[in-house]
Amino acid sequence: QLQLQESGPGLVTPSETLSLTCTVSGDFINFSSFYWGWIRQPPGKGLEWIGNIYYSGSTYYNPSLKSRVAISVIASKTQFSLRLSSVTAADTAVYYCARLAGASGSYNYWGQGTLVTVSS
Amino acid sequence: QSALTQPASVSGSPGQSITISCTGTNSDVGTYNLVSWYQQHPGEAPKLMIYEGSKRPSGVSSRFSGSKSGDTASLTISGLQTEDEADYYCCSYAPINTWVFGGGTKLTVL
């Protein structure tokens, strides 16, 4: 059974870089034809797509965040990461990692989410 | 990239049917049959309920169905049950290789 788990600091200082890791168990990122993505949800608000990384390493980002976002696969091939630079309070949210089945265009596996607060 | 438009809230009584709309543009919902729907209970991660506009993943009740007409996708829940009370989000592919969510709809089962 595929499982995803987010990890990283729960508190980030404004103007610094938010860094999160998603650990995948039950699959290998570079051996399966799926996209691996990040989605966030500010407190009390809706879901916002951040970006995806394809198993080949190609990345795709939300145009509104593109200048600040980087998603990469970690050498272990069972983890991928999110880096969001120059954060502000508006970046406070629950961050989810998820697997996207490209052919069906749906996120069929999700992590439980991790709350990241941007505050000094 | 603009968020898809959903009603903020809908409500229904147990046993009734409700429909949640999701309006995009001819650049996303109207062109691609890659609309998915997610159910989210408070404090939980979203759960996939419908993919490719009308297909149900294994384990999802047949009371949930999806459809599309033009630039608008719809999620219908028949035979409402109290456990259906949740937030629902649509999501669509948009060129090139991007994805956009709707603002979400809060379903209240009266």
Interface residues (C-beta under 8 A of the other chain):
Chain A: G37 I39 G46 L47 E48 W49 N52 Y60 Y61 N62 P63 S64 Y96 L100 A101 S104 G105 S106 Y107 N108 W110 G111 Q112 G113
Chain B: Q1 A3 Y32 L34 V35 S36 Y38 A45 P46 K47 L48 Y51 E52 K55 P57 Y89 C91 S92 Y93 I96 N97 T98 W99 V100 F101 G102 G103 G104
